[in-house]
Amino acid sequence: VAYIINDCEAKALFAETLKDAAEEAQARGIALVLEAISPRNVPGLLLTRFAQAAQLVRRIDHPAVRLIYDTGHLQATEGDLLGNFERHRDIIGLVQIANHPGRSEPSVGEINMAAILRAVKASGYQGLIELEHLWAEPGAAAERAGIDWLRTTDAAL
């Protein structure tokens, strides 16, 4: 039997299910991480704003349920990258780096990625930071430039 539930009911059911799954995840030594994805990238998802995902993680209130801080999706939907990081640092379990627009490499776009990474480091964050981006102009030259940017940024940090 299929039935349609509204957004609030879907989020409540999702939170309840995720809280149950969190116990098993914690027992296995893993974390569950939630990501808000811009509806421009993938329409029709339940979590489309960082604030929604943060609210859900706080509602579940379990150490095995964390938030993905994705710079590309956050810039596309809400902006205020540094403010959002500071407000929700305590529940962030993964940092994903992608510039905006176009989920391009860190050095191409409107986000000052070095400033974001400085804030992440200054916060004491010890979790995974992953590059989840495309290349503005794919090819070996772009990849070399990206690696050079990473080395320069890492040395500056």
C-alpha positions as CSV (number, residue, x, y, z in Angstrom):
1,V,0.0,0.0,0.0
2,A,1.5,3.3,-1.0
3,Y,0.5,6.6,0.6
4,I,1.7,10.1,0.4
5,I,3.0,11.9,3.5
6,N,3.7,15.5,3.9
7,D,7.2,17.0,4.4
8,C,6.8,17.3,8.2
9,E,5.7,13.7,8.5
10,A,8.6,12.6,6.2
11,K,11.1,14.4,8.3
12,A,9.7,12.9,11.5
13,L,9.7,9.4,10.1
14,F,13.3,9.9,8.8
15,A,14.4,11.2,12.2
16,E,12.9,8.3,14.0
17,T,14.4,5.8,11.6
18,L,17.8,7.5,11.7
19,K,17.9,7.5,15.5
20,D,17.3,3.8,15.5
21,A,20.0,3.3,12.9
22,A,22.4,5.5,14.9
23,E,22.5,2.9,17.8
24,E,23.7,0.2,15.4
25,A,26.1,2.6,13.7
26,Q,27.7,3.6,17.0
27,A,28.0,-0.1,18.0
28,R,29.9,-0.7,14.8
29,G,32.1,2.3,15.3
30,I,30.8,4.3,12.3
31,A,28.9,7.6,11.9
32,L,26.0,8.5,9.8
33,V,26.3,11.9,8.1
34,L,23.5,14.0,6.6
35,E,24.0,16.3,3.7
36,A,21.7,19.0,2.4
37,I,22.0,19.1,-1.4
38,S,21.0,22.1,-3.5
39,P,17.8,21.4,-5.4
40,R,19.5,22.9,-8.4
41,N,21.9,20.0,-8.4
42,V,19.4,17.2,-7.4
43,P,15.7,18.2,-7.2
44,G,13.2,16.4,-5.0
45,L,15.4,15.5,-2.0
46,L,14.2,15.8,1.6
47,L,17.1,18.0,2.9
48,T,17.8,20.9,0.6
49,R,19.1,23.5,3.1
50,F,22.0,23.2,5.6
51,A,19.8,24.7,8.4
52,Q,17.3,21.9,7.9
53,A,19.9,19.2,8.1
54,A,21.5,20.8,11.2
55,Q,18.0,21.0,12.8
56,L,17.5,17.3,12.1
57,V,20.9,16.3,13.5
58,R,20.2,18.3,16.7
59,R,16.7,16.7,16.9
60,I,18.2,13.2,16.7
61,D,20.8,14.2,19.3
62,H,23.0,11.2,18.9
63,P,26.9,11.2,18.6
64,A,26.8,8.8,15.6
65,V,24.7,11.2,13.6
66,R,26.6,14.2,12.1
67,L,26.3,16.9,9.5
68,I,28.2,17.3,6.2
69,Y,29.5,20.8,5.7
70,D,29.5,21.0,1.9
71,T,30.8,24.4,0.8
72,G,29.4,24.2,-2.7
73,H,25.8,23.2,-1.7
74,L,25.8,25.6,1.2
75,Q,26.9,28.6,-0.9
76,A,24.3,27.7,-3.5
77,T,21.4,27.6,-1.0
78,E,22.2,29.8,2.0
79,G,25.7,31.3,1.9
80,D,27.2,32.6,5.1
81,L,29.8,29.8,5.0
82,L,31.8,30.9,8.0
83,G,28.7,31.7,10.2
84,N,27.1,28.4,9.4
85,F,30.4,26.6,10.2
86,E,30.7,28.4,13.5
87,R,27.1,27.8,14.5
88,H,27.1,24.1,13.8
89,R,30.8,23.1,14.3
90,D,29.8,20.9,17.2
91,I,27.7,18.6,14.9
92,I,29.9,18.6,11.8
93,G,31.3,15.2,11.0
94,L,32.7,15.8,7.5
95,V,33.9,18.8,5.5
96,Q,33.4,18.7,1.7
97,I,35.2,21.3,-0.4
98,A,33.7,22.4,-3.7
99,N,33.6,26.0,-5.0
100,H,30.6,27.8,-6.5
101,P,29.2,28.1,-9.1
102,G,29.6,24.7,-10.7
103,R,31.1,22.7,-7.9
104,S,34.5,23.6,-9.3
105,E,38.0,23.2,-7.8
106,P,38.8,25.2,-4.7
107,S,40.7,27.9,-6.5
108,V,38.0,28.6,-9.1
109,G,34.8,30.3,-8.0
110,E,33.4,32.8,-5.6
111,I,34.3,31.1,-2.3
112,N,37.5,32.1,-0.6
113,M,38.4,28.5,0.2
114,A,41.6,29.4,2.0
115,A,39.6,31.4,4.5
116,I,37.2,28.5,5.0
117,L,40.1,26.1,5.6
118,R,41.7,28.5,8.1
119,A,38.4,28.7,10.1
120,V,38.1,24.9,10.0
121,K,41.7,24.5,11.3
122,A,41.3,27.2,13.9
123,S,38.2,25.5,15.3
124,G,40.2,22.4,16.2
125,Y,38.2,20.2,13.7
126,Q,40.0,16.9,13.4
127,G,37.7,15.1,11.0
128,L,37.9,14.3,7.3
129,I,38.2,17.1,4.7
130,E,37.5,15.8,1.3
131,L,37.6,17.4,-2.1
132,E,34.3,16.9,-3.9
133,H,34.5,19.0,-6.9
134,L,34.6,19.0,-10.7
135,W,37.3,20.7,-12.8
136,A,36.4,24.0,-14.4
137,E,38.5,22.9,-17.4
138,P,39.2,19.2,-17.1
139,G,42.7,18.0,-17.9
140,A,46.2,17.4,-16.6
141,A,47.0,21.2,-16.4
142,A,44.0,21.8,-14.2
143,E,44.9,18.9,-11.9
144,R,48.5,20.1,-11.6
145,A,47.2,23.6,-10.7
146,G,44.8,22.0,-8.2
147,I,47.6,20.1,-6.5
148,D,49.8,23.2,-6.5
149,W,46.9,25.1,-4.8
150,L,46.6,22.4,-2.2
151,R,50.3,22.4,-1.4
152,T,50.4,26.2,-1.2
153,T,47.3,26.3,1.0
154,D,48.5,23.5,3.2
155,A,51.8,25.3,3.7
156,A,50.1,28.5,4.6
157,L,47.9,26.7,7.2
